[in-house]
């Protein structure tokens, strides 16, 4: 993602900062809602017609995203999202951020876990409710252990 220049006039600079902060907050909400198992908040980070591409499937629209399978208890997860890069173009934007995800098979025994790292690529739209993801795709760069245990 090429680095876009910072706008030169103060009004545009303020909008540039506000948009970047709002999108970074959306990325944070996205990651935290996964770990909290808060599917309504997770789903709300997307537009109605969004596309979510994960290693285990692609989900079209908020209804499919809301209904996608999630890990059953007692599994837990811990997602660290970092290095959020944002490019805003009017009411559209792109973002990429790195992720390290730890999947814990039993919350009572956090030593049984697997990890993966990679990045998310997203497109976003400004909506009446703020910035929302119109597409999100996860790329896994590395993994340690089996992410979903066999038993």
MARBA-3410 file (N, C-alpha, C, O; in Angstrom, 1 decimal):
151
0.9,-1.2,0.0,0.0,0.0,0.0,0.9,1.2,0.0,1.6,1.5,1.0 ~ 0.9,2.0,-1.1,1.7,3.2,-1.1,1.3,4.2,-0.1,0.1,4.3,0.3 ~ 2.2,5.0,0.4,1.9,6.0,1.4,1.3,7.3,0.7,2.0,7.8,-0.2 ~ 0.1,7.6,1.1,-0.5,8.8,0.6,0.0,10.0,1.3,0.3,10.0,2.5 ~ 0.2,11.2,0.7,0.7,12.3,1.4,-0.4,12.9,2.3,-1.6,12.8,2.1
0.1,13.5,3.4,-0.8,14.2,4.3,-1.3,15.5,3.6,-0.5,16.2,2.9 ~ -2.6,15.7,3.6,-3.1,16.9,3.0,-2.4,18.2,3.5,-1.9,18.2,4.6 ~ -2.4,19.2,2.7,-1.7,20.4,3.1,-2.6,21.5,3.8,-2.0,22.2,4.6 ~ -3.9,21.5,3.6,-4.7,22.5,4.3,-5.2,21.9,5.6,-5.5,20.7,5.7 ~ -5.5,22.8,6.6,-5.8,22.3,7.9,-7.2,21.6,8.0,-7.3,20.7,8.8
-8.2,22.0,7.2,-9.5,21.3,7.2,-9.3,19.9,6.7,-9.8,19.0,7.3 ~ -8.6,19.7,5.6,-8.4,18.4,5.1,-7.5,17.6,6.0,-7.7,16.4,6.1 ~ -6.6,18.2,6.7,-5.7,17.4,7.6,-6.6,16.9,8.8,-6.4,15.7,9.2 ~ -7.5,17.7,9.3,-8.4,17.3,10.4,-9.2,16.1,9.9,-9.4,15.1,10.6 ~ -9.8,16.2,8.7,-10.7,15.1,8.2,-9.8,13.8,8.0,-10.2,12.7,8.3
-8.6,14.0,7.5,-7.7,12.9,7.3,-7.4,12.2,8.7,-7.4,10.9,8.7 ~ -7.1,13.0,9.7,-6.9,12.4,11.0,-8.1,11.7,11.6,-8.0,10.6,12.1 ~ -9.3,12.3,11.5,-10.5,11.8,12.0,-10.8,10.4,11.3,-11.2,9.5,11.9 ~ -10.7,10.4,10.0,-11.0,9.2,9.2,-10.1,8.1,9.6,-10.5,6.9,9.9 ~ -8.8,8.4,9.7,-7.8,7.3,10.1,-8.1,6.8,11.5,-8.0,5.6,11.8
-8.4,7.7,12.5,-8.7,7.3,13.8,-10.0,6.4,13.9,-10.0,5.4,14.6 ~ -11.0,6.8,13.1,-12.3,6.0,13.1,-12.0,4.7,12.5,-12.6,3.7,13.0 ~ -11.2,4.6,11.5,-11.0,3.2,10.9,-10.1,2.4,11.8,-10.3,1.2,11.9 ~ -9.1,3.0,12.4,-8.3,2.2,13.4,-9.2,1.7,14.6,-9.0,0.6,15.0 ~ -10.2,2.5,15.0,-11.1,2.1,16.0,-12.0,1.0,15.5,-12.3,0.1,16.3
-12.4,1.0,14.3,-13.2,-0.1,13.7,-12.4,-1.4,13.7,-12.9,-2.5,14.0 ~ -11.1,-1.3,13.3,-10.2,-2.5,13.4,-10.1,-3.1,14.8,-10.2,-4.3,15.0 ~ -10.0,-2.2,15.8,-9.9,-2.6,17.2,-11.2,-3.3,17.6,-11.2,-4.3,18.3 ~ -12.4,-2.7,17.2,-13.7,-3.3,17.6,-13.8,-4.6,16.9,-14.3,-5.6,17.6 ~ -13.4,-4.8,15.7,-13.4,-6.0,15.0,-12.7,-7.1,15.7,-13.2,-8.2,16.0
-11.4,-6.8,16.1,-10.6,-7.8,16.8,-11.1,-8.1,18.2,-11.2,-9.3,18.6 ~ -11.5,-7.1,18.9,-12.0,-7.3,20.3,-13.3,-8.1,20.3,-13.5,-8.9,21.2 ~ -14.2,-7.8,19.4,-15.5,-8.5,19.3,-15.3,-10.0,19.1,-16.1,-10.8,19.5 ~ -14.3,-10.4,18.3,-14.0,-11.8,18.1,-13.6,-12.5,19.4,-14.2,-13.5,19.8 ~ -12.7,-11.8,20.2,-12.3,-12.4,21.5,-13.4,-12.4,22.5,-13.4,-13.3,23.4
-14.3,-11.5,22.4,-15.4,-11.4,23.4,-16.6,-12.3,23.0,-17.5,-12.4,23.7 ~ -16.5,-12.9,21.8,-17.6,-13.7,21.3,-18.8,-12.9,21.1,-19.9,-13.3,21.4 ~ -18.6,-11.6,20.7,-19.7,-10.7,20.6,-20.1,-10.6,19.1,-19.7,-9.6,18.4 ~ -20.8,-11.6,18.6,-21.2,-11.6,17.2,-22.0,-10.4,16.7,-21.8,-10.0,15.6 ~ -22.9,-9.9,17.5,-23.6,-8.7,17.0,-22.7,-7.5,16.8,-22.9,-6.8,15.7
-21.8,-7.2,17.6,-20.8,-6.1,17.4,-19.9,-6.4,16.2,-19.7,-5.5,15.4 ~ -19.4,-7.7,16.1,-18.6,-8.1,15.0,-19.3,-7.8,13.7,-18.8,-7.2,12.8 ~ -20.6,-8.3,13.6,-21.4,-8.1,12.4,-21.6,-6.7,12.1,-21.7,-6.3,10.9 ~ -21.8,-5.8,13.1,-22.0,-4.4,12.9,-20.8,-3.7,12.3,-21.0,-2.5,11.9 ~ -19.7,-4.3,12.3,-18.5,-3.6,11.7,-18.6,-3.7,10.1,-17.7,-3.1,9.4
-19.5,-4.4,9.6,-19.7,-4.6,8.1,-20.8,-3.9,7.5,-21.8,-3.6,8.2 ~ -20.7,-3.6,6.2,-21.9,-3.1,5.5,-22.8,-4.2,5.2,-22.5,-5.4,5.4 ~ -24.1,-3.9,4.8,-25.1,-4.9,4.6,-24.6,-5.9,3.5,-25.0,-7.1,3.5 ~ -23.9,-5.4,2.5,-23.5,-6.2,1.3,-22.0,-6.7,1.4,-21.4,-7.0,0.4 ~ -21.4,-6.7,2.6,-20.0,-7.0,2.8,-19.7,-8.5,2.4,-20.5,-9.3,2.3
-18.4,-8.7,2.1,-17.8,-10.0,1.8,-16.7,-10.2,2.8,-15.8,-9.4,2.9 ~ -16.8,-11.4,3.5,-15.7,-11.7,4.4,-15.1,-13.0,3.9,-15.8,-14.1,3.8 ~ -13.8,-13.0,3.7,-13.1,-14.2,3.2,-12.1,-14.7,4.3,-11.1,-14.0,4.6 ~ -12.3,-15.9,4.8,-11.5,-16.5,5.8,-11.0,-17.8,5.3,-11.5,-18.3,4.3 ~ -10.0,-18.4,5.9,-9.5,-19.7,5.5,-10.5,-20.8,5.4,-10.4,-21.7,4.6
-11.6,-20.7,6.2,-12.6,-21.8,6.3,-13.8,-21.4,5.5,-14.8,-22.2,5.6 ~ -13.9,-20.3,4.8,-15.1,-20.0,4.0,-15.2,-18.5,3.7,-14.5,-17.7,4.3 ~ -16.1,-18.2,2.7,-16.4,-16.9,2.3,-17.9,-16.6,2.7,-18.7,-17.5,2.4 ~ -18.1,-15.5,3.2,-19.5,-15.1,3.7,-19.9,-13.8,3.0,-19.2,-12.8,3.0 ~ -21.1,-13.9,2.4,-21.6,-12.7,1.6,-22.7,-12.1,2.4,-23.7,-12.7,2.6
-22.6,-10.8,2.7,-23.7,-10.1,3.4,-23.6,-10.3,4.9,-23.1,-11.3,5.4 ~ -24.2,-9.3,5.6,-24.2,-9.3,7.0,-25.0,-10.5,7.6,-24.6,-11.0,8.6 ~ -26.0,-11.0,6.9,-26.8,-12.1,7.4,-25.9,-13.4,7.5,-25.9,-14.1,8.5 ~ -25.1,-13.6,6.4,-24.2,-14.8,6.4,-23.1,-14.6,7.4,-22.7,-15.5,8.1 ~ -22.6,-13.4,7.5,-21.5,-13.1,8.5,-22.0,-13.3,9.9,-21.3,-13.9,10.7
-23.2,-12.9,10.2,-23.8,-13.1,11.5,-24.0,-14.6,11.8,-23.9,-15.0,13.0 ~ -24.3,-15.4,10.8,-24.6,-16.8,11.0,-23.4,-17.7,10.9,-23.6,-18.9,11.0 ~ -22.2,-17.1,10.6,-21.1,-18.0,10.3,-20.7,-18.8,11.6,-21.0,-18.4,12.7 ~ -20.1,-20.0,11.4,-19.7,-20.8,12.6,-18.6,-20.1,13.4,-17.7,-19.4,12.9 ~ -18.8,-20.2,14.7,-17.8,-19.7,15.6,-17.3,-20.9,16.5,-18.0,-21.9,16.6
-16.1,-20.7,17.1,-15.6,-21.8,17.9,-16.5,-22.0,19.2,-16.9,-21.0,19.8 ~ -16.8,-23.3,19.5,-17.6,-23.5,20.6,-16.9,-23.4,22.0,-15.6,-23.6,22.0 ~ -17.6,-23.0,23.0,-16.9,-23.0,24.3,-16.5,-24.4,24.6,-17.2,-25.3,24.2 ~ -15.4,-24.7,25.3,-14.6,-23.7,26.1,-13.5,-23.1,25.3,-12.6,-22.5,26.0 ~ -13.5,-23.1,24.0,-12.4,-22.5,23.2,-12.5,-21.0,23.5,-13.6,-20.4,23.7
-11.3,-20.3,23.4,-11.2,-18.9,23.5,-10.2,-18.4,22.5,-9.5,-19.2,21.9 ~ -10.1,-17.1,22.3,-9.1,-16.6,21.4,-8.5,-15.3,21.9,-9.1,-14.6,22.7 ~ -7.4,-14.9,21.3,-6.7,-13.7,21.7,-6.1,-13.1,20.4,-5.2,-13.7,19.8 ~ -6.7,-12.1,19.8,-6.2,-11.5,18.6,-5.5,-10.2,18.9,-6.0,-9.3,19.6 ~ -4.3,-10.0,18.3,-3.5,-8.8,18.4,-3.5,-8.2,17.0,-2.9,-8.8,16.1
-4.1,-7.0,16.9,-4.1,-6.3,15.6,-3.1,-5.2,15.7,-3.1,-4.4,16.6 ~ -2.3,-5.0,14.7,-1.2,-4.0,14.7,-0.9,-3.5,13.3,-1.3,-4.1,12.3 ~ -0.1,-2.4,13.3,0.4,-1.8,12.1,-0.7,-1.6,11.1,-0.7,-2.0,9.9 ~ -1.7,-0.8,11.5,-2.9,-0.5,10.7,-2.5,0.5,9.7,-2.2,1.7,10.0 ~ -2.6,0.2,8.4,-2.3,1.1,7.3,-3.6,1.5,6.7,-4.4,0.6,6.3
-3.9,2.8,6.5,-5.2,3.2,6.0,-4.9,4.2,4.8,-4.1,5.1,4.9 ~ -5.7,4.0,3.8,-5.7,5.0,2.6,-7.2,5.4,2.4,-8.0,4.6,2.1 ~ -7.5,6.7,2.6,-8.8,7.2,2.4,-8.9,7.9,1.1,-8.1,8.7,0.7 ~ -10.0,7.7,0.4,-10.3,8.4,-0.9,-11.8,8.8,-0.8,-12.6,8.0,-1.3 ~ -12.1,9.9,-0.3,-13.5,10.4,-0.2,-14.3,9.5,0.8,-13.9,9.4,2.0
-15.3,8.9,0.3,-16.2,8.0,1.1,-15.8,6.6,1.0,-16.5,5.7,1.5 ~ -14.6,6.3,0.5,-14.1,4.9,0.4,-12.7,4.9,1.0,-12.0,5.9,1.1 ~ -12.3,3.7,1.4,-10.9,3.5,2.0,-10.5,2.1,1.8,-11.3,1.2,1.6 ~ -9.2,1.9,2.0,-8.6,0.6,2.1,-7.8,0.6,3.4,-7.3,1.6,3.8 ~ -7.7,-0.6,3.9,-6.9,-0.8,5.1,-6.2,-2.2,5.1,-6.7,-3.1,4.5
-5.0,-2.2,5.7,-4.3,-3.5,5.9,-3.8,-3.5,7.3,-3.2,-2.4,7.7 ~ -3.9,-4.6,8.0,-3.4,-4.6,9.4,-2.9,-6.1,9.6,-3.4,-7.0,9.1 ~ -1.8,-6.1,10.4,-1.3,-7.4,10.8,-2.1,-8.0,12.0,-2.7,-7.3,12.8 ~ -2.0,-9.3,12.0,-2.7,-10.0,13.1,-1.9,-11.2,13.6,-1.3,-11.9,12.8 ~ -1.9,-11.4,14.9,-1.4,-12.6,15.5,-2.6,-13.2,16.3,-3.1,-12.5,17.2
-3.1,-14.3,16.0,-4.2,-14.9,16.6,-3.8,-16.2,17.4,-3.2,-17.1,16.9 ~ -4.1,-16.2,18.7,-3.9,-17.3,19.5,-5.3,-18.0,19.8,-6.2,-17.3,20.3 ~ -5.4,-19.2,19.5,-6.6,-20.0,19.7,-6.4,-20.9,20.9,-5.5,-21.8,20.8 ~ -7.2,-20.8,21.9,-7.0,-21.6,23.2,-8.1,-22.6,23.2,-9.3,-22.3,23.1 ~ -7.7,-23.9,23.3,-8.7,-25.0,23.1,-9.6,-25.1,24.3,-10.7,-25.5,24.2
-9.1,-24.8,25.5,-9.9,-24.8,26.7,-9.4,-23.7,27.6,-8.3,-23.6,28.1 ~ -10.4,-22.7,27.8,-10.0,-21.5,28.6,-9.5,-21.8,30.0,-8.8,-21.0,30.5 ~ -9.8,-23.0,30.5,-9.3,-23.3,31.9,-7.8,-23.8,31.8,-7.1,-23.9,32.8 ~ -7.3,-24.1,30.6,-6.0,-24.6,30.4,-5.4,-23.9,29.2,-5.3,-24.4,28.1 ~ -4.9,-22.6,29.4,-4.4,-21.8,28.2,-3.2,-22.4,27.6,-2.8,-21.9,26.5
-2.5,-23.4,28.2,-1.3,-23.9,27.5,-1.6,-24.7,26.3,-0.8,-24.9,25.4 ~ -2.9,-25.2,26.2,-3.3,-25.9,24.9,-3.7,-24.9,23.9,-4.9,-24.5,23.9 ~ -2.8,-24.5,23.0,-3.2,-23.5,22.1,-2.5,-23.6,20.8,-1.5,-24.4,20.6 ~ -2.9,-22.9,19.8,-2.2,-22.8,18.5,-2.2,-21.3,18.1,-3.1,-20.5,18.6 ~ -1.3,-20.9,17.3,-1.2,-19.6,16.8,-1.1,-19.5,15.3,-0.6,-20.4,14.7
-1.5,-18.3,14.8,-1.3,-18.0,13.4,-1.0,-16.5,13.3,-1.5,-15.7,14.1 ~ -0.3,-16.2,12.3,-0.1,-14.8,12.0,-0.3,-14.5,10.5,0.0,-15.3,9.7 ~ -0.6,-13.3,10.2,-0.8,-12.8,8.9,-1.3,-11.4,8.8,-1.0,-10.6,9.6 ~ -2.2,-11.2,7.9,-2.8,-9.8,7.7,-4.2,-9.9,7.1,-4.6,-10.8,6.5 ~ -4.9,-8.8,7.4,-6.2,-8.6,6.8,-6.1,-7.5,5.8,-5.4,-6.5,6.1
-6.7,-7.6,4.7,-6.9,-6.5,3.7,-8.4,-6.2,3.7,-9.2,-7.1,3.6 ~ -8.7,-4.9,3.7,-10.1,-4.5,3.8,-10.4,-3.3,2.9,-9.5,-2.5,2.6 ~ -11.6,-3.3,2.4,-12.1,-2.1,1.8,-13.2,-1.6,2.7,-13.9,-2.4,3.4 ~ -13.4,-0.3,2.8,-14.4,0.3,3.7,-15.2,1.4,2.9,-14.8,1.9,1.9 ~ -16.4,1.6,3.5,-17.2,2.7,3.0,-17.7,3.5,4.2,-18.0,3.0,5.3
-17.8,4.8,4.0,-18.4,5.7,4.9,-19.9,5.6,4.8,-20.4,5.7,3.8 ~ -20.5,5.3,5.9,-22.0,5.1,6.0,-22.6,6.1,7.0,-21.9,6.8,7.6 ~ -23.9,6.2,7.0,-24.5,7.1,8.0,-24.2,6.7,9.5,-24.3,7.5,10.4 ~ -23.7,5.4,9.6,-23.3,4.9,11.0,-21.8,5.0,11.2,-21.3,4.4,12.1 ~ -21.1,5.6,10.3,-19.6,5.7,10.3,-19.0,4.7,9.3,-19.7,4.1,8.5
-17.7,4.5,9.4,-17.0,3.6,8.5,-17.4,2.2,8.8,-17.5,1.8,10.0 ~ -17.5,1.4,7.8,-17.8,0.0,7.9,-17.1,-0.8,6.8,-16.7,-0.2,5.7 ~ -16.7,-2.0,7.1,-16.0,-2.9,6.1,-17.0,-3.3,5.0,-18.1,-3.8,5.3 ~ -16.6,-3.1,3.8,-17.3,-3.7,2.7,-16.7,-5.0,2.2,-17.4,-5.8,1.5 ~ -15.5,-5.2,2.5,-14.8,-6.5,2.2,-13.6,-6.6,3.2,-13.0,-5.7,3.5
-13.5,-7.9,3.6,-12.3,-8.2,4.5,-11.8,-9.6,4.1,-12.6,-10.5,3.9 ~ -10.5,-9.7,3.9,-9.9,-10.9,3.5,-8.7,-11.2,4.4,-7.8,-10.3,4.6 ~ -8.6,-12.4,5.0,-7.5,-12.8,5.8,-6.5,-13.6,5.1,-6.9,-14.6,4.4 ~ -5.2,-13.3,5.2,-4.2,-14.1,4.6,-3.3,-14.6,5.7,-2.8,-13.8,6.6 ~ -3.1,-15.9,5.8,-2.3,-16.5,6.9,-0.9,-16.6,6.3,-0.7,-17.2,5.3
0.1,-16.1,7.0,1.5,-16.2,6.6,2.2,-17.3,7.3,3.1,-17.9,6.7 ~ 1.8,-17.6,8.5,2.4,-18.7,9.3,1.4,-19.2,10.3,0.5,-18.6,10.7 ~ 1.7,-20.5,10.8,0.8,-21.1,11.8,1.7,-22.0,12.6,2.6,-22.6,12.1 ~ 1.3,-22.2,13.9,2.0,-23.1,14.8,0.8,-23.9,15.4,0.0,-23.3,16.1 ~ 0.8,-25.2,15.2,-0.2,-26.1,15.8,-1.4,-26.1,14.9,-1.5,-25.5,13.9
-2.3,-26.9,15.3,-3.6,-27.1,14.6,-4.6,-26.2,15.2,-4.9,-26.2,16.4 ~ -5.1,-25.3,14.3,-6.0,-24.2,14.8,-7.3,-24.7,15.4,-7.8,-24.2,16.4 ~ -7.9,-25.8,14.9,-9.1,-26.4,15.4,-8.7,-27.9,15.8,-8.4,-28.7,14.9 ~ -8.8,-28.2,17.1,-8.4,-29.5,17.5,-9.4,-30.6,16.9,-10.5,-30.3,16.7 ~ -8.9,-31.8,16.7,-9.7,-32.9,16.1,-10.8,-33.3,17.1,-11.9,-33.7,16.6
-10.6,-33.3,18.4,-11.7,-33.8,19.3,-12.6,-32.7,19.8,-13.5,-33.0,20.6
END
